[in-house]
Amino acid sequence: MNSSNKRARVPVTLAVILTGICASLYAQEPGGNQPGAKPNGAESDQKAASAVVRKGGVQSQVKAFFKELEQQDGAKIKEGPNQRPQQEGGDFFVAVGVAEISAHRSSKDWATSRVIAFDKAMNDAKRQLLTFVVSDIETATRQSLEEGTSGIQPAPVSQGQGATAAKQLSVIDKVVKLTHNKLDEMLEKQAKKSNSTAPAQPSKGEVDKMMRTEEFRNFVRTSSRAVVAGMQAFQTFEDLQSGRNGEIAVIGIVSEKTLALAASVGCGAPLPKGNPGKPIVEQVPDADTEDGALQLLNTFGVKTMYDQNGDLVLVSFNQARPVNDSTGAELSAQRRAGTFAAGEIRRFLGEQIALVDDVFRSETVKDFEDNTRETEAKEGGRFVYEAMADKISITGIGPVRDWTAKHPVTGQIIVGSVKMWSPSGKAFAGVLRGKMAKAAAEAASSSQPEPSKSPPSGGRKQINSDQKGESKGQGLKGDKSGF
């Protein structure tokens, strides 16, 4: 045998031995003990613990949150469809999306990667909703077995077998061709991605010694396309474990109430009033307190809340990272966060989402004359998520609060923006727009102010360096009767 084509061969007789061991294990009573033997608690616990890959994590927070909700009002909320009486709001759908924070904590890009992780988690929740609503599934499987049949070609189907047989053969050919093309394409991409080369072909002598070859390929594609609207980020979580980049999870909920609110933003349909609450600005956490800053750091996406008028409103939270320590960079980051927050409201109203998931498994088994076996198994997939929301005019998106906080683990400065939409805000914005247009049309401007001259540049200096002294002050006090 050529040393360049060495393979790790496992004697077939070993499979017989393993089969015997497995049979003896299955003959045991539950708990891994022989019939009639006394249970070994320590050994059982050790085996159970070995199956746990990682304790804790963001999924544990999600489970604890669901349990807490159940203890509070006795209503059990689960992932997927949930039934509820119509007088209590009707049925609703729950999806939990999870994503990894890809950047390393020491990277300056970690804060941005953290927000992107929320976007990915929210997309994951929407994906679950979409596949529940509609999912097209196609599969292709090919399994072949050869034993000393090298070079034999299958006999063609004669025309005398009729149109039905020809049609069946055509379908089979299409399935096999689809399987081969898709799997070969994926395997090739996977090999290029891992910088691996194709396995060396066996020599002629090895082919002659090959007694049996079995191949199995399984391909599944699921695709979905529909409009997803009304999903709010009911609760968001962050989990940073030692030695890991971290995870973000979001509980997304769609209900009849959130769908009605999404329709109301676009068409102005009235919504039933709820119990009046506090003004939204008082419901949003305050970044000047430790607890408030932590809550804002871990809040993303669109939530529905009742304001002081009993109106159901949309409140959107987003974050951004300043590019440096300057005040201007913080202000620019707040503007970016505010724009992204407005974009989240647009997505809440509805977006066209298309999904395509391709997954495969393949296995090749070769048996040789010397009673050895070579196996190779692979699996992989490709997942595509695309969403598009056309431009529409939304009236009444206003600011609630901008904030700045330091992440307690990485120490990075993060700024955020909170925006809201409400029926009363929409009405007021429409009136205000008309009045401003009227005032501008009636105003007469006969002269233009002279442009101001910029002071000479002071050269490049370290940002926030040599900034000695402190000053606090207020401008001219406003007249309350002026607005």
C-alpha positions as CSV (number, residue, x, y, z in Angstrom):
1,M,0.0,0.0,0.0
2,N,1.2,3.4,-0.9
3,S,2.1,5.4,2.3
4,S,0.5,8.6,0.9
5,N,-2.8,6.8,0.8
6,K,-2.9,5.5,4.3
7,R,-6.3,5.0,5.9
8,A,-7.5,4.3,9.4
9,R,-9.1,0.9,8.9
10,V,-11.2,-0.7,11.6
11,P,-11.5,-4.5,11.6
12,V,-15.0,-5.6,10.8
13,T,-14.7,-8.1,13.7
14,L,-14.7,-5.2,16.0
15,A,-18.2,-4.3,14.9
16,V,-19.3,-7.7,16.0
17,I,-17.7,-7.2,19.4
18,L,-19.3,-3.8,19.8
19,T,-22.7,-5.2,18.8
20,G,-22.4,-7.7,21.6
21,I,-21.6,-5.0,24.1
22,C,-24.5,-2.9,22.9
23,A,-26.8,-5.9,23.2
24,S,-25.7,-6.5,26.8
25,L,-26.2,-2.8,27.6
26,Y,-29.8,-2.8,26.2
27,A,-30.5,-5.9,28.3
28,Q,-29.9,-3.9,31.5
29,E,-32.6,-2.4,33.5
30,P,-33.1,1.4,33.4
31,G,-30.3,3.2,35.2
32,G,-27.5,1.1,33.6
33,N,-27.7,-1.8,36.1
34,Q,-27.8,-5.5,35.4
35,P,-31.1,-7.2,36.2
36,G,-31.3,-7.8,39.9
37,A,-28.3,-5.7,40.7
38,K,-28.4,-2.9,43.2
39,P,-28.5,0.6,41.7
40,N,-25.2,2.5,41.8
41,G,-26.3,6.1,42.5
42,A,-22.9,7.7,42.2
43,E,-22.2,6.0,38.9
44,S,-25.6,6.9,37.6
45,D,-25.2,10.5,38.5
46,Q,-21.8,10.6,36.9
47,K,-23.2,9.3,33.6
48,A,-26.0,11.8,33.7
49,A,-23.7,14.7,34.3
50,S,-21.4,13.7,31.5
51,A,-24.2,14.3,29.0
52,V,-24.4,17.9,30.0
53,V,-22.2,20.0,27.7
54,R,-22.6,23.4,29.4
55,K,-24.6,24.4,32.4
56,G,-26.3,27.8,32.6
57,G,-26.2,29.9,29.4
58,V,-28.8,32.2,28.0
59,Q,-31.3,29.4,27.5
60,S,-31.3,28.8,31.3
61,Q,-32.3,32.5,31.7
62,V,-35.2,32.0,29.3
63,K,-36.5,28.9,31.1
64,A,-36.3,30.7,34.4
65,F,-38.2,33.6,33.0
66,F,-41.0,31.4,31.7
67,K,-41.2,29.7,35.1
68,E,-41.3,33.1,36.8
69,L,-44.2,34.2,34.6
70,E,-46.1,31.0,35.4
71,Q,-45.6,31.5,39.2
72,Q,-46.9,35.1,38.9
73,D,-50.2,34.6,37.2
74,G,-50.5,30.8,36.8
75,A,-50.6,31.0,33.0
76,K,-48.0,28.7,31.4
77,I,-46.3,30.2,28.4
78,K,-44.5,27.9,26.0
79,E,-42.7,28.2,22.7
80,G,-45.0,27.9,19.7
81,P,-48.7,28.5,19.6
82,N,-50.4,29.4,22.9
83,Q,-54.2,29.4,23.4
84,R,-55.9,32.1,25.4
85,P,-59.6,33.2,25.8
86,Q,-60.6,36.0,23.4
87,Q,-61.6,38.3,26.3
88,E,-58.0,38.0,27.5
89,G,-56.4,38.9,24.2
90,G,-56.8,35.8,22.1
91,D,-54.2,33.3,20.9
92,F,-50.6,34.2,20.5
93,F,-47.3,32.7,19.2
94,V,-44.0,32.6,21.1
95,A,-40.5,32.1,19.6
96,V,-37.1,32.2,21.3
97,G,-34.2,33.4,19.1
98,V,-30.6,32.9,20.2
99,A,-27.4,34.2,18.6
100,E,-23.7,34.4,19.5
101,I,-21.8,37.6,20.0
102,S,-19.2,36.9,17.4
103,A,-16.5,39.4,18.3
104,H,-14.0,38.8,21.1
105,R,-14.6,40.8,24.3
106,S,-11.3,42.5,23.9
107,S,-12.2,43.7,20.4
108,K,-13.3,47.3,19.9
109,D,-16.0,45.9,17.7
110,W,-17.5,43.9,20.5
111,A,-20.3,46.4,21.3
112,T,-21.4,46.5,17.7
113,S,-21.2,42.7,17.4
114,R,-23.4,42.6,20.5
115,V,-26.2,44.6,18.8
116,I,-25.9,42.5,15.7
117,A,-26.3,39.4,17.8
118,F,-29.7,40.8,18.9
119,D,-30.6,41.3,15.2
120,K,-29.6,37.7,14.5
121,A,-31.6,36.4,17.5
122,M,-34.7,38.4,16.4
123,N,-34.3,37.0,12.9
124,D,-34.1,33.6,14.4
125,A,-37.4,34.2,16.3
126,K,-39.1,35.4,13.1
127,R,-37.8,32.4,11.2
128,Q,-39.5,30.1,13.6
129,L,-42.8,32.1,13.2
130,L,-42.5,32.0,9.4
131,T,-41.8,28.3,9.2
132,F,-44.8,27.7,11.5
133,V,-47.0,29.7,9.2
134,V,-45.8,28.2,5.9
135,S,-43.0,25.9,5.0
136,D,-42.2,24.1,1.7
137,I,-40.1,21.0,2.2
138,E,-38.4,18.9,-0.4
139,T,-36.1,15.9,0.2
140,A,-33.8,13.8,-1.9
141,T,-32.1,10.6,-0.8
142,R,-29.8,8.3,-2.6
143,Q,-28.4,5.0,-1.2
144,S,-26.3,2.6,-3.3
145,L,-24.6,-0.7,-2.6
146,E,-22.0,-2.4,-4.8
147,E,-20.5,-5.8,-4.2
148,G,-18.2,-6.8,-7.0
149,T,-20.3,-4.9,-9.6
150,S,-17.8,-2.4,-10.8
151,G,-18.5,-1.2,-14.3
152,I,-22.1,-2.6,-14.5
153,Q,-24.5,-0.1,-15.9
154,P,-28.3,-0.2,-15.1
155,A,-30.4,-1.5,-17.9
156,P,-32.4,1.3,-19.7
157,V,-36.2,1.2,-19.5
158,S,-37.6,0.3,-22.8
159,Q,-40.3,2.4,-24.5
160,G,-42.6,-0.5,-24.4
161,Q,-43.0,-0.2,-20.6
162,G,-45.3,2.7,-21.2
163,A,-45.5,6.4,-20.5
164,T,-46.1,5.9,-16.7
165,A,-42.8,4.1,-16.3
166,A,-41.0,6.7,-18.3
167,K,-42.5,9.5,-16.2
168,Q,-41.5,7.7,-13.0
169,L,-38.0,7.3,-14.3
170,S,-37.9,11.0,-15.1
171,V,-38.9,11.9,-11.6
172,I,-36.3,9.6,-10.1
173,D,-33.6,10.9,-12.4
174,K,-34.5,14.5,-11.3
175,V,-34.3,13.6,-7.7
176,V,-31.0,11.8,-8.0
177,K,-29.6,14.7,-10.1
178,L,-30.8,17.2,-7.5
179,T,-29.3,15.2,-4.7
180,H,-25.9,14.8,-6.5
181,N,-25.7,18.4,-7.6
182,K,-26.7,19.9,-4.2
183,L,-24.6,17.6,-2.1
184,D,-21.6,17.8,-4.4
185,E,-21.9,21.6,-4.4
186,M,-22.1,21.8,-0.6
187,L,-19.2,19.3,-0.1
188,E,-17.1,21.3,-2.4
189,K,-17.8,24.6,-0.7
190,Q,-17.2,22.9,2.7
191,A,-13.8,21.6,1.5
192,K,-12.8,25.0,0.2
193,K,-13.9,26.7,3.4
194,S,-11.8,24.4,5.6
195,N,-8.8,24.6,3.2
196,S,-9.0,20.9,2.8
197,T,-8.3,19.0,-0.3
198,A,-10.2,16.2,-1.9
199,P,-9.4,12.8,-0.5
200,A,-6.8,10.9,-2.4
201,Q,-8.2,8.4,-4.9
202,P,-7.4,4.8,-4.1
203,S,-4.8,3.1,-6.3
204,K,-5.7,0.4,-8.8
205,G,-4.5,-2.3,-6.4
206,E,-6.7,-1.0,-3.7
207,V,-9.7,-0.9,-6.0
208,D,-9.1,-4.5,-6.8
209,K,-9.1,-5.4,-3.1
210,M,-12.4,-3.4,-2.5
211,M,-15.1,-6.0,-1.9
212,R,-18.0,-3.8,-1.0
213,T,-19.0,-0.1,-1.3
214,E,-22.0,1.6,0.2
215,E,-23.0,5.2,-0.2
216,F,-25.7,7.2,1.4
217,R,-26.7,10.8,0.8
218,N,-29.6,12.7,2.2
219,F,-30.6,16.2,1.3
220,V,-33.4,18.3,2.7
221,R,-34.5,21.8,1.7
222,T,-37.1,23.9,3.5
223,S,-38.2,27.3,2.1
224,S,-40.6,29.8,3.3
225,R,-41.8,33.2,2.0
226,A,-44.4,35.4,3.7
227,V,-45.0,38.7,5.4
228,V,-44.1,38.7,9.1
229,A,-45.6,41.6,11.2
230,G,-46.4,42.4,14.8
231,M,-43.5,40.6,16.5
232,Q,-42.4,42.4,19.6
233,A,-39.2,41.7,21.6
234,F,-41.1,40.8,24.7
235,Q,-37.9,40.1,26.7
236,T,-34.2,40.1,25.9
237,F,-31.3,38.4,27.7
238,E,-27.5,38.6,27.6
239,D,-25.3,35.9,29.0
240,L,-21.5,36.3,29.3
241,Q,-19.8,33.2,30.6
242,S,-16.1,33.1,31.4
243,G,-14.0,32.2,28.5
244,R,-16.9,32.7,25.9
245,N,-17.9,35.6,23.7
246,G,-21.4,35.7,25.0
247,E,-25.0,35.1,23.8
248,I,-28.1,37.2,23.2
249,A,-31.6,35.7,23.4
250,V,-35.0,37.3,22.6
251,I,-38.5,36.1,23.3
252,G,-40.6,37.2,20.4
253,I,-44.4,37.3,20.7
254,V,-47.0,37.9,18.1
255,S,-50.6,38.3,19.2
256,E,-53.9,39.7,17.9
257,K,-53.2,42.8,19.8
258,T,-49.7,43.4,18.3
259,L,-51.0,42.7,14.8
260,A,-53.8,45.2,15.3
261,L,-51.3,47.8,16.5
262,A,-49.1,47.2,13.4
263,A,-52.1,47.8,11.2
264,S,-53.1,50.9,13.2
265,V,-49.7,52.6,12.6
266,G,-50.1,52.3,8.9
267,C,-53.8,52.9,8.3
268,G,-54.8,54.7,11.5
269,A,-57.4,52.2,12.5
270,P,-58.6,52.9,16.1
271,L,-57.5,50.5,18.8
272,P,-59.5,49.7,22.0
273,K,-58.2,51.5,25.1
274,G,-56.4,49.8,27.9
275,N,-55.7,50.6,31.5
276,P,-53.9,53.9,31.7
277,G,-50.3,53.6,32.9
278,K,-47.5,56.0,33.7
279,P,-46.1,58.2,31.0
280,I,-43.7,56.2,28.8
281,V,-40.7,58.3,29.8
282,E,-41.4,57.1,33.4
283,Q,-41.7,53.5,32.3
284,V,-38.3,53.5,30.5
285,P,-35.4,52.8,32.9
286,D,-33.1,55.7,33.9
287,A,-29.5,55.3,32.9
288,D,-28.4,57.5,35.9
289,T,-29.2,54.6,38.2
290,E,-27.2,51.3,38.4
291,D,-30.2,49.1,37.8
292,G,-31.6,51.4,35.1
293,A,-28.3,51.4,33.2
294,L,-28.1,47.6,33.3
295,Q,-31.7,47.3,32.1
296,L,-31.1,49.6,29.2
297,L,-27.9,47.8,28.2
298,N,-29.9,44.6,28.0
299,T,-33.0,46.0,26.2
300,F,-33.3,45.8,22.4
301,G,-36.1,45.9,19.8
302,V,-39.7,47.0,19.9
303,K,-42.0,46.6,22.9
304,T,-45.7,47.4,23.3
305,M,-46.7,49.5,26.4
306,Y,-49.8,51.3,27.6
307,D,-49.2,55.1,28.1
308,Q,-51.0,57.5,30.5
309,N,-53.9,57.8,28.1
310,G,-54.6,54.1,28.0
311,D,-53.2,53.9,24.4
312,L,-51.1,50.9,23.2
313,V,-47.9,52.4,21.9
314,L,-44.7,51.1,20.4
315,V,-41.4,51.7,22.2
316,S,-38.2,50.9,20.3
317,F,-34.7,50.5,21.9
318,N,-31.4,50.4,20.1
319,Q,-27.7,51.0,20.8
320,A,-24.5,52.0,19.1
321,R,-20.8,52.3,19.8
322,P,-19.0,55.7,19.6
323,V,-15.9,55.5,17.4
324,N,-13.8,57.4,20.0
325,D,-14.1,59.2,23.3
326,S,-15.2,62.6,21.9
327,T,-18.6,64.1,22.6
328,G,-19.2,64.4,18.9
329,A,-18.7,60.7,18.5
330,E,-21.2,60.0,21.3
331,L,-23.8,62.2,19.7
332,S,-23.2,60.6,16.3
333,A,-23.6,57.2,17.9
334,Q,-26.9,58.3,19.5
335,R,-28.1,59.4,16.1
336,R,-27.3,56.1,14.6
337,A,-29.0,54.3,17.5
338,G,-32.1,56.5,17.0
339,T,-32.2,55.7,13.3
340,F,-31.9,52.0,13.9
341,A,-34.7,52.3,16.6
342,A,-37.0,53.9,14.0
343,G,-36.1,51.1,11.6
344,E,-37.2,48.5,14.2
345,I,-40.6,50.2,14.3
346,R,-40.8,49.8,10.5
347,R,-39.9,46.2,10.7
348,F,-42.6,45.7,13.3
349,L,-45.2,46.9,10.8
350,G,-44.3,44.0,8.5
351,E,-41.5,42.8,6.2
352,Q,-41.4,40.3,3.4
353,I,-39.1,37.4,4.6
354,A,-37.7,34.6,2.5
355,L,-35.9,31.6,4.0
356,V,-34.0,28.8,2.4
357,D,-32.4,26.1,4.5
358,D,-30.3,23.4,2.8
359,V,-29.0,20.5,5.0
360,F,-27.3,17.3,4.0
361,R,-25.7,14.1,5.5
362,S,-23.5,11.7,3.6
363,E,-21.7,8.5,4.4
364,T,-19.4,6.3,2.5
365,V,-18.4,2.8,3.6
366,K,-15.7,0.6,1.9
367,D,-14.9,-3.0,2.9
368,F,-11.7,-4.6,1.7
369,E,-10.4,-8.1,1.2
370,D,-8.3,-8.0,4.3
371,N,-11.5,-7.7,6.4
372,T,-11.0,-4.0,7.1
373,R,-13.4,-1.1,6.7
374,E,-13.0,2.6,5.9
375,T,-15.9,5.0,6.7
376,E,-16.4,8.7,6.1
377,A,-19.4,10.7,7.2
378,K,-20.1,14.3,6.6
379,E,-22.9,16.8,7.3
380,G,-23.5,20.4,6.8
381,G,-25.9,23.1,5.7
382,R,-26.5,26.5,4.2
383,F,-29.1,28.9,5.7
384,V,-30.3,32.0,4.0
385,Y,-32.5,34.7,5.6
386,E,-33.6,37.7,3.5
387,A,-36.0,40.4,4.6
388,M,-37.2,43.5,2.9
389,A,-39.6,46.3,4.0
390,D,-40.7,48.8,1.4
391,K,-40.7,52.5,2.1
392,I,-43.8,53.8,3.8
393,S,-44.5,57.1,5.6
394,I,-44.8,56.8,9.4
395,T,-46.0,59.8,11.3
396,G,-45.5,60.4,15.0
397,I,-42.2,58.6,15.8
398,G,-40.7,60.7,18.6
399,P,-37.9,60.6,21.1
400,V,-38.2,59.2,24.6
401,R,-34.7,59.1,26.0
402,D,-31.1,59.0,24.9
403,W,-28.6,57.4,27.3
404,T,-24.9,56.6,27.8
405,A,-23.6,53.7,29.9
406,K,-20.6,51.6,30.5
407,H,-20.8,47.8,30.0
408,P,-20.0,46.2,33.4
409,V,-17.9,43.4,32.0
410,T,-16.0,44.9,29.1
411,G,-16.0,48.6,30.2
412,Q,-16.9,49.7,26.7
413,I,-19.0,52.9,26.4
414,I,-22.4,52.2,24.8
415,V,-24.9,54.8,23.9
416,G,-28.6,54.2,23.3
417,S,-31.7,55.8,22.0
418,V,-35.4,55.1,22.8
419,K,-38.1,56.0,20.3
420,M,-41.8,55.7,20.5
421,W,-44.9,55.8,18.3
422,S,-48.4,56.5,19.7
423,P,-51.8,57.3,18.3
424,S,-51.8,60.7,20.0
425,G,-48.3,61.4,18.8
426,K,-49.4,60.5,15.2
427,A,-52.4,62.9,15.5
428,F,-50.3,65.7,16.9
429,A,-47.5,65.3,14.3
430,G,-50.1,65.6,11.5
431,V,-51.5,68.8,13.0
432,L,-48.0,70.2,13.7
433,R,-46.9,69.5,10.1
434,G,-49.8,71.5,8.7
435,K,-49.2,74.4,11.0
436,M,-45.5,74.6,10.2
437,A,-46.1,74.5,6.5
438,K,-48.6,77.3,6.9
439,A,-46.2,79.4,9.0
440,A,-43.4,79.0,6.5
441,A,-45.6,80.0,3.6
442,E,-46.7,83.2,5.4
443,A,-43.2,84.1,6.6
444,A,-41.3,86.8,4.7
445,S,-37.6,86.8,4.6
446,S,-35.9,89.8,3.0
447,S,-32.3,89.2,4.0
448,Q,-29.9,86.4,4.7
449,P,-27.6,86.4,7.7
450,E,-23.9,86.8,6.9
451,P,-22.0,83.5,7.2
452,S,-20.0,83.2,10.3
453,K,-16.2,82.9,10.1
454,S,-14.6,79.8,11.5
455,P,-11.8,80.2,14.0
456,P,-8.4,79.1,12.9
457,S,-7.5,75.4,13.5
458,G,-5.6,74.6,16.6
459,G,-3.9,71.6,15.1
460,R,-4.3,68.0,16.1
461,K,-4.6,67.3,19.9
462,Q,-5.4,64.2,21.9
463,I,-9.1,63.9,22.5
464,N,-10.2,64.9,26.0
465,S,-6.6,65.7,27.0
466,D,-5.6,68.8,29.0
467,Q,-9.3,69.6,29.6
468,K,-8.9,71.2,33.0
469,G,-11.6,72.8,35.0
470,E,-15.3,72.2,35.3
471,S,-18.3,74.3,34.4
472,K,-22.1,73.9,34.8
473,G,-24.6,76.4,33.5
474,Q,-28.0,76.9,32.0
475,G,-29.1,79.1,29.1
476,L,-31.8,81.7,29.1
477,K,-34.8,80.4,31.0
478,G,-37.7,79.5,28.8
479,D,-41.1,81.0,29.0
480,K,-43.7,78.4,29.6
481,S,-46.4,80.5,28.0
482,G,-44.4,80.3,24.7
483,F,-45.3,76.7,23.9
